[in-house]
Amino acid sequence: MDITASLSVLAGTLGILMGASPLLQAMRAHRRRSSADISMPFLALLWIGGAAWLAYGIALGNIAMMIANTVGVDRLHYGDWRQPLLAQRRGARRELRLGAAAREPARL
């Protein structure tokens, strides 16, 4: 099996998983009763799938696939989703550091 055929199987499989990946985000929102944060497996699956489709486009020499997936992978890597995620992590670290005091409102 040549590299293009291997990439087509990989990209096709990941394409199916990418189609189902919003379920990861929905399950997280349901479990937390909030959609305020982002599921990292959801984003990782989208990024890996986009990278596989980009590699497949490069192997085929298909400019349209290369441009579309370069933009998609770039937006997932450098997108605006990072800001709330970083704030969420800072909040979790603060809560670990301060314990229960971080959850209680300040008393005057």
N, CA, C and O atoms as a MOPAC input file, in Angstrom:
PM7 MOZYME 1SCF
protein

 N      0.85100 1    -1.16800 1     0.00000 1
 C      0.00000 1     0.00000 1     0.00000 1
 C      0.90500 1     1.24200 1     0.00000 1
 O      1.77300 1     1.37600 1     0.86300 1
 N      0.70400 1     2.14300 1    -0.96000 1
 C      1.53400 1     3.34700 1    -1.01400 1
 C      1.04500 1     4.39800 1    -0.01700 1
 O     -0.00800 1     4.23400 1     0.59900 1
 N      1.80900 1     5.47100 1     0.13900 1
 C      1.53400 1     6.48300 1     1.15500 1
 C      0.19600 1     7.18500 1     0.90200 1
 O     -0.51900 1     7.51000 1     1.85000 1
 N     -0.14500 1     7.41900 1    -0.36300 1
 C     -1.40800 1     8.09200 1    -0.67100 1
 C     -2.59500 1     7.22800 1    -0.26300 1
 O     -3.57500 1     7.73600 1     0.28300 1
 N     -2.51400 1     5.93300 1    -0.52500 1
 C     -3.60200 1     5.03100 1    -0.13000 1
 C     -3.70900 1     4.94700 1     1.38800 1
 O     -4.81100 1     4.92300 1     1.93500 1
 N     -2.57300 1     4.90100 1     2.06000 1
 C     -2.58400 1     4.87100 1     3.53300 1
 C     -3.18700 1     6.14700 1     4.10700 1
 O     -3.98900 1     6.10100 1     5.03900 1
 N     -2.79500 1     7.28400 1     3.54500 1
 C     -3.33900 1     8.55800 1     4.01000 1
 C     -4.83100 1     8.67500 1     3.72700 1
 O     -5.56400 1     9.28700 1     4.50300 1
 N     -5.28600 1     8.08700 1     2.61300 1
 C     -6.72300 1     8.15100 1     2.30700 1
 C     -7.53300 1     7.36500 1     3.33300 1
 O     -8.61100 1     7.80000 1     3.73800 1
 N     -7.02100 1     6.21300 1     3.75400 1
 C     -7.71000 1     5.42100 1     4.78200 1
 C     -7.69100 1     6.16300 1     6.11500 1
 O     -8.71200 1     6.23800 1     6.79900 1
 N     -6.53300 1     6.71100 1     6.48600 1
 C     -6.41900 1     7.45700 1     7.74000 1
 C     -7.32400 1     8.68500 1     7.73600 1
 O     -8.06300 1     8.91300 1     8.69300 1
 N     -7.27100 1     9.47400 1     6.66900 1
 C     -8.08400 1    10.69000 1     6.59400 1
 C     -9.56800 1    10.35300 1     6.56900 1
 O    -10.36700 1    11.05400 1     7.18900 1
 N     -9.94700 1     9.30700 1     5.87400 1
 C    -11.35000 1     8.89300 1     5.84700 1
 C    -11.85000 1     8.46800 1     7.21100 1
 O    -12.94700 1     8.84600 1     7.62200 1
 N    -11.05500 1     7.68600 1     7.91300 1
 C    -11.42000 1     7.23800 1     9.26200 1
 C    -11.53200 1     8.42600 1    10.21300 1
 O    -12.49600 1     8.54400 1    10.96900 1
 N    -10.53100 1     9.30300 1    10.16300 1
 C    -10.56700 1    10.48500 1    11.02100 1
 C    -11.70100 1    11.42700 1    10.62500 1
 O    -12.25600 1    12.11900 1    11.47800 1
 N    -12.04600 1    11.45800 1     9.34400 1
 C    -13.17700 1    12.27400 1     8.90500 1
 C    -14.48000 1    11.81400 1     9.54600 1
 O    -15.30500 1    12.63500 1     9.94700 1
 N    -14.66000 1    10.51600 1     9.64000 1
 C    -15.85600 1     9.97100 1    10.30900 1
 C    -15.83800 1    10.33100 1    11.79100 1
 O    -16.85600 1    10.74500 1    12.34600 1
 N    -14.68500 1    10.17500 1    12.42800 1
 C    -14.56900 1    10.53700 1    13.84700 1
 C    -14.75800 1    12.03400 1    14.06400 1
 O    -15.34700 1    12.44900 1    15.06300 1
 N    -14.26100 1    12.84600 1    13.13100 1
 C    -14.44600 1    14.28800 1    13.23900 1
 C    -15.92700 1    14.64700 1    13.15300 1
 O    -16.38200 1    15.57800 1    13.81600 1
 N    -16.67000 1    13.91600 1    12.34300 1
 C    -18.10200 1    14.15900 1    12.23900 1
 C    -18.82300 1    13.86200 1    13.53500 1
 O    -19.81700 1    14.51200 1    13.86000 1
 N    -18.33000 1    12.88300 1    14.27900 1
 C    -18.94600 1    12.51500 1    15.55800 1
 C    -18.36100 1    13.29200 1    16.73500 1
 O    -18.89300 1    13.21600 1    17.84300 1
 N    -17.28000 1    14.03500 1    16.51600 1
 C    -16.58900 1    14.70000 1    17.62300 1
 C    -17.42900 1    15.72800 1    18.38300 1
 O    -17.16600 1    15.92800 1    19.56900 1
 N    -18.41600 1    16.38900 1    17.78600 1
 C    -19.24800 1    17.28300 1    18.60300 1
 C    -19.95500 1    16.55900 1    19.75000 1
 O    -20.37000 1    17.18900 1    20.72300 1
 N    -20.08900 1    15.24300 1    19.63500 1
 C    -20.67200 1    14.47900 1    20.73700 1
 C    -19.79500 1    14.56800 1    21.98600 1
 O    -20.31600 1    14.55600 1    23.10100 1
 N    -18.47200 1    14.65700 1    21.81800 1
 C    -17.57600 1    14.82100 1    22.96800 1
 C    -17.88000 1    16.12200 1    23.69900 1
 O    -17.92400 1    16.16100 1    24.92800 1
 N    -18.09100 1    17.19200 1    22.92500 1
 C    -18.41300 1    18.47800 1    23.52300 1
 C    -19.80000 1    18.43800 1    24.16800 1
 O    -19.99500 1    18.98500 1    25.25400 1
 N    -20.75700 1    17.79900 1    23.50700 1
 C    -22.11300 1    17.70300 1    24.06200 1
 C    -22.12600 1    16.89800 1    25.35700 1
 O    -22.81700 1    17.26500 1    26.30700 1
 N    -21.36900 1    15.80400 1    25.40300 1
 C    -21.30500 1    14.99900 1    26.62700 1
 C    -20.68300 1    15.79200 1    27.76600 1
 O    -21.13200 1    15.70000 1    28.90800 1
 N    -19.65000 1    16.57200 1    27.45700 1
 C    -19.01800 1    17.38800 1    28.49500 1
 C    -19.99200 1    18.44400 1    29.01800 1
 O    -20.09300 1    18.65900 1    30.22600 1
 N    -20.69400 1    19.09000 1    28.11600 1
 C    -21.66200 1    20.11600 1    28.52800 1
 C    -22.78100 1    19.49700 1    29.36100 1
 O    -23.22400 1    20.08600 1    30.34700 1
 N    -23.23800 1    18.31200 1    28.96800 1
 C    -24.29800 1    17.64400 1    29.71700 1
 C    -23.80700 1    17.23500 1    31.10900 1
 O    -24.51000 1    17.42400 1    32.10100 1
 N    -22.61500 1    16.68300 1    31.17100 1
 C    -22.05500 1    16.22600 1    32.44100 1
 C    -21.82200 1    17.38800 1    33.40500 1
 O    -22.06600 1    17.26200 1    34.60500 1
 N    -21.34700 1    18.52800 1    32.87500 1
 C    -21.05600 1    19.68600 1    33.71900 1
 C    -22.24100 1    20.62300 1    33.88400 1
 O    -22.20400 1    21.54500 1    34.69800 1
 N    -23.29000 1    20.38500 1    33.11200 1
 C    -24.45900 1    21.27300 1    33.10100 1
 C    -24.06500 1    22.69300 1    32.69000 1
 O    -24.67500 1    23.66900 1    33.12700 1
 N    -23.04100 1    22.79300 1    31.84700 1
 C    -22.56300 1    24.08600 1    31.37500 1
 C    -21.80200 1    23.87100 1    30.06700 1
 O    -21.11800 1    22.86400 1    29.88600 1
 N    -21.93600 1    24.82800 1    29.17100 1
 C    -21.15000 1    24.76200 1    27.93500 1
 C    -20.09900 1    25.86800 1    27.91800 1
 O    -19.68700 1    26.32900 1    26.85300 1
 N    -19.67200 1    26.28700 1    29.10300 1
 C    -18.73100 1    27.39500 1    29.21900 1
 C    -17.30000 1    27.00900 1    28.85100 1
 O    -16.50900 1    27.88300 1    28.50000 1
 N    -16.95200 1    25.74400 1    28.91900 1
 C    -15.58800 1    25.35300 1    28.60100 1
 C    -15.57000 1    24.41800 1    27.40200 1
 O    -16.61800 1    24.01000 1    26.90100 1
 N    -14.37600 1    24.08800 1    26.95300 1
 C    -14.19600 1    23.32500 1    25.72500 1
 C    -13.54500 1    21.98900 1    26.05000 1
 O    -12.60800 1    21.91500 1    26.84500 1
 N    -14.05600 1    20.93300 1    25.42100 1
 C    -13.50300 1    19.59700 1    25.59900 1
 C    -12.20200 1    19.47600 1    24.80800 1
 O    -12.19500 1    19.64200 1    23.58900 1
 N    -11.11200 1    19.19000 1    25.49800 1
 C     -9.82500 1    19.03300 1    24.82000 1
 C     -9.80300 1    17.84400 1    23.84900 1
 O     -9.21700 1    17.97100 1    22.77400 1
 N    -10.41700 1    16.68900 1    24.17700 1
 C    -10.44700 1    15.61300 1    23.18500 1
 C    -11.16100 1    16.03800 1    21.89500 1
 O    -10.77000 1    15.61900 1    20.80500 1
 N    -12.20100 1    16.86300 1    22.01500 1
 C    -12.91400 1    17.38500 1    20.85100 1
 C    -11.95300 1    18.18600 1    19.97300 1
 O    -11.87400 1    17.95300 1    18.76700 1
 N    -11.23100 1    19.11700 1    20.56700 1
 C    -10.30100 1    19.94000 1    19.79500 1
 C     -9.14200 1    19.12100 1    19.24300 1
 O     -8.71900 1    19.33100 1    18.10600 1
 N     -8.62800 1    18.18900 1    20.03800 1
 C     -7.51700 1    17.34800 1    19.57500 1
 C     -7.92900 1    16.51000 1    18.37700 1
 O     -7.17000 1    16.37400 1    17.41700 1
 N     -9.12200 1    15.95100 1    18.43200 1
 C     -9.61000 1    15.12900 1    17.31900 1
 C     -9.77800 1    15.97700 1    16.05600 1
 O     -9.43200 1    15.53200 1    14.96200 1
 N    -10.30200 1    17.18400 1    16.20200 1
 C    -10.43500 1    18.06400 1    15.03800 1
 C     -9.07300 1    18.43300 1    14.46700 1
 O     -8.90300 1    18.45300 1    13.24800 1
 N     -8.09800 1    18.72600 1    15.32900 1
 C     -6.77500 1    19.12000 1    14.85200 1
 C     -6.07200 1    17.94700 1    14.16000 1
 O     -5.50400 1    18.11400 1    13.08100 1
 N     -6.11000 1    16.78000 1    14.77100 1
 C     -5.44900 1    15.60000 1    14.18500 1
 C     -6.10400 1    15.22500 1    12.85900 1
 O     -5.41700 1    14.90900 1    11.88800 1
 N     -7.42900 1    15.26100 1    12.82300 1
 C     -8.14100 1    14.95900 1    11.58500 1
 C     -7.81800 1    15.96600 1    10.49300 1
 O     -7.60000 1    15.58600 1     9.34300 1
 N     -7.78500 1    17.25300 1    10.84300 1
 C     -7.43300 1    18.28200 1     9.86200 1
 C     -6.01600 1    18.10800 1     9.35300 1
 O     -5.75100 1    18.29400 1     8.16500 1
 N     -5.10300 1    17.75000 1    10.24800 1
 C     -3.71000 1    17.52000 1     9.84400 1
 C     -3.60500 1    16.31300 1     8.90600 1
 O     -2.81600 1    16.32500 1     7.96100 1
 N     -4.40200 1    15.27400 1     9.17000 1
 C     -4.39000 1    14.09200 1     8.28700 1
 C     -4.92600 1    14.45500 1     6.90100 1
 O     -4.37600 1    14.02400 1     5.88700 1
 N     -6.00500 1    15.25300 1     6.85700 1
 C     -6.54800 1    15.68000 1     5.56700 1
 C     -5.56800 1    16.59500 1     4.84500 1
 O     -5.47300 1    16.54900 1     3.61900 1
 N     -4.83700 1    17.42500 1     5.58300 1
 C     -3.81600 1    18.27000 1     4.97400 1
 C     -2.71400 1    17.40900 1     4.36000 1
 O     -2.29000 1    17.65600 1     3.23200 1
 N     -2.25100 1    16.40400 1     5.09600 1
 C     -1.21100 1    15.50600 1     4.57200 1
 C     -1.70600 1    14.76600 1     3.33200 1
 O     -0.94800 1    14.58000 1     2.38000 1
 N     -2.96600 1    14.34500 1     3.33700 1
 C     -3.54700 1    13.65800 1     2.18300 1
 C     -3.61400 1    14.60600 1     0.98700 1
 O     -3.31700 1    14.20900 1    -0.14000 1
 N     -4.00400 1    15.85400 1     1.23100 1
 C     -4.04500 1    16.83800 1     0.14300 1
 C     -2.66500 1    17.08600 1    -0.44200 1
 O     -2.51600 1    17.23200 1    -1.65500 1
 N     -1.65200 1    17.13400 1     0.42600 1
 C     -0.27500 1    17.31200 1    -0.04400 1
 C      0.15400 1    16.10700 1    -0.87600 1
 O      0.76800 1    16.26600 1    -1.93100 1
 N     -0.16900 1    14.89600 1    -0.40200 1
 C      0.20800 1    13.67500 1    -1.13500 1
 C     -0.45200 1    13.63200 1    -2.51000 1
 O      0.14400 1    13.14900 1    -3.47300 1
 N     -1.68600 1    14.13800 1    -2.60300 1
 C     -2.38800 1    14.16100 1    -3.89000 1
 C     -1.95500 1    15.33200 1    -4.76600 1
 O     -2.13900 1    15.31000 1    -5.98300 1
 N     -1.37500 1    16.35700 1    -4.13400 1
 C     -1.04900 1    17.56800 1    -4.86800 1
 C     -2.28700 1    18.40600 1    -5.13500 1
 O     -2.31800 1    19.18200 1    -6.09000 1
 N     -3.30300 1    18.25700 1    -4.30100 1
 C     -4.56800 1    18.96600 1    -4.45800 1
 C     -4.49700 1    20.29700 1    -3.69800 1
 O     -4.55100 1    20.32700 1    -2.46900 1
 N     -4.37600 1    21.38800 1    -4.44800 1
 C     -4.20300 1    22.72100 1    -3.85600 1
 C     -5.40600 1    23.10500 1    -3.00200 1
 O     -5.23500 1    23.67700 1    -1.92500 1
 N     -6.61900 1    22.80100 1    -3.46000 1
 C     -7.82100 1    23.16600 1    -2.70200 1
 C     -7.83300 1    22.48900 1    -1.33000 1
 O     -8.15300 1    23.12900 1    -0.32800 1
 N     -7.48800 1    21.20900 1    -1.27800 1
 C     -7.42500 1    20.49800 1     0.00300 1
 C     -6.33100 1    21.07700 1     0.88900 1
 O     -6.51300 1    21.20100 1     2.10000 1
 N     -5.21000 1    21.42700 1     0.29900 1
 C     -4.10400 1    21.98000 1     1.07900 1
 C     -4.48800 1    23.31800 1     1.70300 1
 O     -4.24000 1    23.54300 1     2.88800 1
 N     -5.09000 1    24.20300 1     0.91700 1
 C     -5.45900 1    25.52800 1     1.43200 1
 C     -6.52700 1    25.40900 1     2.51000 1
 O     -6.39100 1    25.99100 1     3.58600 1
 N     -7.58000 1    24.66400 1     2.23100 1
 C     -8.69200 1    24.54200 1     3.19100 1
 C     -8.22400 1    23.94600 1     4.51500 1
 O     -8.59400 1    24.44000 1     5.58100 1
 N     -7.42700 1    22.90700 1     4.45800 1
 C     -7.00400 1    22.24900 1     5.69000 1
 C     -5.88600 1    22.99800 1     6.39500 1
 O     -5.75800 1    22.89700 1     7.61500 1
 N     -5.07600 1    23.74700 1     5.66000 1
 C     -4.08300 1    24.61000 1     6.30300 1
 C     -4.78200 1    25.67700 1     7.13100 1
 O     -4.39700 1    25.94000 1     8.27000 1
 N     -5.80900 1    26.28800 1     6.55600 1
 C     -6.56900 1    27.30800 1     7.28700 1
 C     -7.26100 1    26.68100 1     8.49900 1
 O     -7.24300 1    27.25500 1     9.58700 1
 N     -7.86800 1    25.51200 1     8.31700 1
 C     -8.55500 1    24.85000 1     9.42900 1
 C     -7.62900 1    24.47800 1    10.56900 1
 O     -7.94400 1    24.72300 1    11.73300 1
 N     -6.49300 1    23.88900 1    10.24600 1
 C     -5.53200 1    23.49000 1    11.28300 1
 C     -4.94700 1    24.73500 1    11.95300 1
 O     -4.75400 1    24.75500 1    13.16900 1
 N     -4.66700 1    25.76800 1    11.16300 1
 C     -4.13300 1    27.00700 1    11.71600 1
 C     -5.13000 1    27.63600 1    12.68000 1
 O     -4.73100 1    28.06900 1    13.76200 1
 N     -6.39000 1    27.70200 1    12.33300 1
 C     -7.41100 1    28.29900 1    13.20000 1
 C     -7.59200 1    27.47700 1    14.47000 1
 O     -7.80100 1    28.04700 1    15.54100 1
 N     -7.51700 1    26.16200 1    14.37800 1
 C     -7.61800 1    25.33400 1    15.57900 1
 C     -6.40400 1    25.53100 1    16.47400 1
 O     -6.51700 1    25.50800 1    17.70000 1
 N     -5.24400 1    25.72400 1    15.85700 1
 C     -4.02500 1    25.87700 1    16.65800 1
 C     -3.91800 1    27.26400 1    17.29000 1
 O     -3.53500 1    27.39700 1    18.45200 1
 N     -4.25800 1    28.28700 1    16.52200 1
 C     -4.08200 1    29.66200 1    17.00100 1
 C     -5.40000 1    30.37900 1    17.26500 1
 O     -5.41200 1    31.59900 1    17.42600 1
 N     -6.50600 1    29.64900 1    17.31200 1
 C     -7.82600 1    30.26300 1    17.40600 1
 C     -8.14300 1    30.90300 1    18.74300 1
 O     -7.36200 1    30.82800 1    19.69100 1
 N     -9.29900 1    31.53000 1    18.79700 1
 C     -9.74400 1    32.23900 1    19.99100 1
 C    -10.19500 1    31.30400 1    21.10500 1
 O    -10.50800 1    31.77200 1    22.19900 1
 N    -10.23700 1    30.01900 1    20.86500 1
 C    -10.66000 1    29.06900 1    21.89700 1
 C     -9.65200 1    29.00700 1    23.04200 1
 O     -9.99400 1    28.56100 1    24.13700 1
 N     -8.42800 1    29.44400 1    22.80900 1
 C     -7.38800 1    29.33500 1    23.83100 1
 C     -7.65500 1    30.21800 1    25.04500 1
 O     -7.36600 1    29.82400 1    26.17500 1
 N     -8.20500 1    31.41200 1    24.81700 1
 C     -8.37400 1    32.35300 1    25.91800 1
 C     -9.25600 1    31.78600 1    27.03700 1
 O     -8.82500 1    31.77300 1    28.19000 1
 N    -10.49600 1    31.31000 1    26.73500 1
 C    -11.28900 1    30.74300 1    27.82900 1
 C    -10.65600 1    29.49100 1    28.43500 1
 O    -10.80000 1    29.24000 1    29.63200 1
 N     -9.96100 1    28.71100 1    27.62100 1
 C     -9.32900 1    27.50200 1    28.12600 1
 C     -8.20400 1    27.85600 1    29.09100 1
 O     -8.06600 1    27.22300 1    30.13800 1
 N     -7.40100 1    28.85600 1    28.75100 1
 C     -6.32600 1    29.26900 1    29.64400 1
 C     -6.88100 1    29.85100 1    30.93800 1
 O     -6.33900 1    29.61000 1    32.01700 1
 N     -7.95800 1    30.61400 1    30.82700 1
 C     -8.59200 1    31.16700 1    32.02900 1
 C     -9.14100 1    30.04800 1    32.90100 1
 O     -9.04300 1    30.10400 1    34.12700 1
 N     -9.71200 1    29.04000 1    32.27300 1
 C    -10.24500 1    27.88200 1    33.00300 1
 C     -9.11900 1    27.17600 1    33.74700 1
 O     -9.28900 1    26.79800 1    34.90700 1
 N     -7.97800 1    26.99200 1    33.10100 1
 C     -6.84400 1    26.32000 1    33.75100 1
 C     -6.30500 1    27.15600 1    34.90500 1
 O     -5.97500 1    26.61800 1    35.96200 1
 N     -6.21300 1    28.48800 1    34.70500 1
 C     -5.73700 1    29.35300 1    35.78400 1
 C     -6.67100 1    29.25700 1    36.98400 1
 O     -6.21700 1    29.21800 1    38.12800 1
 N     -7.98800 1    29.21800 1    36.72200 1
 C     -8.95800 1    29.09500 1    37.80500 1
 C     -8.81000 1    27.77700 1    38.53700 1
 O     -8.91100 1    27.73800 1    39.76300 1
 N     -8.57200 1    26.70300 1    37.81200 1
 C     -8.39400 1    25.38600 1    38.43100 1
 C     -7.12500 1    25.36100 1    39.27300 1
 O     -7.11200 1    24.79800 1    40.36800 1
 N     -6.05100 1    25.97600 1    38.75800 1
 C     -4.80600 1    26.02000 1    39.54000 1
 C     -4.99800 1    26.85300 1    40.79700 1
 O     -4.49300 1    26.50200 1    41.86300 1
 N     -5.73500 1    27.96700 1    40.67100 1
 C     -5.98100 1    28.82500 1    41.83600 1
 C     -6.77900 1    28.05900 1    42.88200 1
 O     -6.49100 1    28.14200 1    44.07600 1
 N     -7.78700 1    27.30700 1    42.42600 1
 C     -8.61100 1    26.54100 1    43.35500 1
 C     -7.78800 1    25.45700 1    44.04300 1
 O     -7.97000 1    25.21000 1    45.23600 1
 N     -6.89000 1    24.80900 1    43.31300 1
 C     -6.02600 1    23.80200 1    43.92700 1
 C     -5.11700 1    24.44000 1    44.97500 1
 O     -4.87500 1    23.87500 1    46.04200 1
 N     -4.62700 1    25.61900 1    44.64700 1
 C     -3.71000 1    26.30300 1    45.54800 1
 C     -4.41800 1    26.79100 1    46.81300 1
 O     -3.87800 1    26.67500 1    47.91300 1
 N     -5.62500 1    27.33500 1    46.65500 1
 C     -6.32000 1    27.94100 1    47.78200 1
 C     -7.32900 1    27.01600 1    48.45100 1
 O     -7.79200 1    27.30200 1    49.55500 1
 N     -7.66800 1    25.93300 1    47.81100 1
 C     -8.62800 1    24.98900 1    48.37900 1
 C    -10.02600 1    25.55900 1    48.44600 1
 O    -10.45800 1    26.25300 1    47.52500 1
 N    -10.73200 1    25.28000 1    49.51300 1
 C    -12.12400 1    25.69500 1    49.66100 1
 C    -12.26000 1    27.20700 1    49.70200 1
 O    -13.31400 1    27.73400 1    49.34700 1
 N    -11.23600 1    27.91200 1    50.12100 1
 C    -11.30200 1    29.37300 1    50.20500 1
 C    -11.54100 1    30.00100 1    48.83000 1
 O    -12.13200 1    31.07700 1    48.73700 1
 N    -11.08900 1    29.34000 1    47.76700 1
 C    -11.27800 1    29.87100 1    46.42200 1
 C    -12.73500 1    29.80300 1    45.99200 1
 O    -13.17100 1    30.59500 1    45.15700 1
 N    -13.48700 1    28.87400 1    46.54800 1
 C    -14.88500 1    28.71100 1    46.15800 1
 C    -15.81500 1    29.61400 1    46.94900 1
 O    -16.91400 1    29.92800 1    46.49100 1
 N    -15.39100 1    30.02900 1    48.12000 1
 C    -16.24300 1    30.85500 1    48.96800 1
 C    -16.10400 1    32.32100 1    48.59600 1
 O    -15.00200 1    32.77100 1    48.28400 1
 N    -17.20300 1    33.08000 1    48.62300 1
 C    -17.10400 1    34.50700 1    48.35700 1
 C    -16.37100 1    35.20300 1    49.50500 1
 O    -16.39800 1    34.75600 1    50.65100 1
 N    -15.72600 1    36.29800 1    49.16000 1
 C    -14.98300 1    37.05300 1    50.17300 1
 C    -15.95700 1    37.67100 1    51.17700 1
 O    -17.01500 1    38.17600 1    50.80100 1
 N    -15.59200 1    37.62500 1    52.43400 1
 C    -16.42500 1    38.22700 1    53.48500 1
 C    -15.80100 1    39.54500 1    53.92600 1
 O    -14.59700 1    39.64000 1    54.16300 1
 N    -16.63900 1    40.53400 1    54.02500 1
 C    -16.14700 1    41.85600 1    54.46900 1
 C    -16.46500 1    42.10000 1    55.90100 1
 O    -16.12800 1    43.15500 1    56.43800 1

